[in-house]
Amino acid sequence: MNEKVLGVITARGGSKGIPGKNIKSFLGKPLIAHTIEVAKAAGVFDRLVLSTDDEKIAEVARSYGCEVPFMRPKELAEDNTHHLPVMQHAVKWLKDNEGYEPEYVMILQPTSPLRRPMHIAGAVELIKKYKSDSVVSTSPVPSHYNPHWQFVLKENDRLEIFTGESFKNIIRRRQELFTTYTKNGAIYLFKSKLLFDENPSFYGDDVRAYLMDEKYSINIDTLDDWGIAEAIFLQEKL
């Protein structure tokens, strides 16, 4: 059975950290164009659509071959709007207006321009292999940020290890730490039905990790991130 996979690029117009970042030039082309081109090159999507409230972003996306079947309602494009209602709106709109119902949905944020086609295709392969509820892209946490070496500050400047262990038993050598991972924001892939469960989410109960090298994992939030991402892109010849 050919299980349909929908790719949804999310890009609202009211960015505060980097104004206009989604269509700001990243090494010669709009930032969002990198995500569109990589998503199309992955060859796993039945449809690739944009969810935006901004007509300028929509125009740029269309010019690079991304569908813009609807405009996102303004109330779903506020600073504090979560991705969940945005995705519920997108999937429901496509079902109600076009009769399109995918088995899987992937969120693609333009702020992860270093993700490659192999990452997108690999995540889809993983969710189909295990029939899991979701796949989340992750990258290793540097050892100095490991929870066994993180602390919380209590009253009167008292320091405690984040994991609750005694300082007497603190892990002293980096080699003895277990590896921990963090979401890198590049890929969220999940069964579409999870959006409309009693307790809707992107995750479900069975979540698998798609591991990505740290060099591909930068998420652009600041101008410093922007410069680092461009440097890595050029260095790695992506």
N, C-alpha and C positions, 0 to 999 in steps of 0.2 A: 504494500500500500504506500502510495506517495503522500507522506505527511507534509502538509503545507507549513511553511515557515515564513512568518511575517517579520520584516525588519522595520523598526520604527526609530527614526532619527528625531531626537527631541532638541528643540532650539528656540527658546523664547527670546523676545526682543529686548527685554529690560535688564540686561546685565549691568551690574553696578561695579564689580571689580575691574573689568576691562570693557568699557563701553563698546558696543557693536562687535564683540569678540567673535561671534559666529561667522561673520562675513569679513572680518579683518584679514588682511593678507598674511598668510603663513607661507613663507618661502615662495612667493609669487602667485599664490592662488588663495581664494577664500578658505578660511579654516574648515568650514563645513564641507568643502569640496573633497578634502582628503578622506573624510569618513564615507562620503557617497561613493567615491571611486573604489575604495578598498572593499566596501560592502558589495558593490556590483561585481568586482573581480573574484570575490569568494565563491560565487556561483551557487549559493545555497538558498537564496530567498525566492519565493514565488512572487512576492511583492516587496518593494522598498518604498516606504512613505515617510513624509515629514509631518511632524506635529509642531506647529508654530502659530503664534499670534501676530507675527510680523510679516507684512507683505514683501518687504525688501529681502528678507531671508528666504521667503517662499520663491521669489523670482530667481534668486541665485541657485537655489536647489533645483528648480525646474530646468535651468540652463545646463545643469550637470546630469540630467536624466533621472532625477528623483520625482516620484509622484507627490503631488500635493492635493489630495482629493477633498480636503476640508481645511478650514482655519480653526485654530484652537480658540475656544471662548476665553475672553479676557479674564474671567474669574479663575481660570486654570493657568494663568501666566503671571501670578503674583510672586513676590520674593519668597514667600513662605509656602508656596504650593509644592506639595509632594508629588513624586512621579506616579504614585499609584492611581489617583483620579485621572491623571493625564493619559495613562495607558488604558484605563477603563473606558474613557471617552473615545479614544482612537479605535479600539477593538469593537466597541459597541456601534460606533458610527459606521464602520465598514460592514458590519453584519446587517444593521437596520437599513442602510441605504444601497448596499451593493450585494448583499447576500453572501459576503465573503467571510468565512470562518476558518482561521488557521488553527492547527494543532499546537504550534509553538510560536512564541513571540520573543524577539530579541530587542532590547533597548540599546541604542547606539548613540552615545553622547559625543558631539563634535570635539569636546575638550580632551579626547584621547586620540590625537592624530597619529600616534606611532603604532597603533594596533595594525596588524597586517592581515591579508586575506586568509593566511593559514590559521590565524587565531580564531577567526569567525567560523571557518569551516571545521576546525578542530572541536570547537565547543558544540556545534550541531552534531557532529559525529559522536561526541561523548554522551549527549542526552539521549540520542537514539540507541546507542549501545546498551546503556544501563536502564533505559526507560525511566529515568529519574524525573523528579518534579522540576528540577531546575539545575542550571549550571552557572556558576559565578566565576569570573576571571579573578585570579589572585596572584600575588607575588610575595616572595619571602620578606619577612620583617628583619631588618639589620639586627645583629645580635645585641647591640647596645640599647635597642628598644624592646628587647625581650621582656615579657611580664615579670620574670624572675629577677630582672635588674631594673624594674620600675618601682617607684615608691609613692606613697601617699603621705600627705602632711596632716598630722592630727593636732590636737590642742597643744599649746605651748611649744610649738615647733618640733613635736615628737614625730620621728620618721618611722614608717612601717613599710615593709615589703608589700607590694601590691597583691601578691598571691597569698598573703597571710602567714608565710613562713617566718620562723625566727631568724634573726640576723646571725645567730650561732651556726645556722645551717645554710646560709646563703651560698649559692653556687659560685665558686670562685673562678673557674676556668671556662672560657668561651666554648671550648670543645665539649663541655658537659651539658650545655644548654640544648634543649630540643628546639627544632625549627618551628617557628610560628608564621602564620600567613595573614595577609590583609587583603580586603577587596581593593582592586585598583581602579574600578569604575569603567573599565573598557568594555566589558560584556556582561549583560544580565540576560539570560535565556531561560524561559520557563514555559510550562504548559499554560495555554491561554485560559483554561477553565479556572485556574487559581485566582484570576482577577475577580471572579464572581462567586467565590466560595462564601460560606457564612463568615469566615474570618479571612478576607481577601489578602493576598500577599504576592510577592514575586518568587517566593521560596518553596512553600510546601514543606513536607517532612523529609524528603530525600533530596539533599542538596549535594551536588558534586563540584569539585574544584577544577577549573581549567587553569593550569599553572602557566604563567608568563614570566619571562625573564624581566628583571627590573628595568632594563634599558627600553623596553617597550611600554612600560607601565606608567609613565608620567601622566598626570592629570593636570591640565592647565587651569589654575585658579588665579594666578597673579602674573604680572609682567615678568617677574623673575622666572617663573615656570615656563613662560613663553620662550624666553631666551635659551633656557636649558633644552627645551624640546627641539628648537630649531638646530641647536648645536649637535644634539644626538642624531637627529634626522640626517644631517649632512655627514657626520662622522660614520654612521652606519650605512650610508648610501641607500636609504629606504625609498 
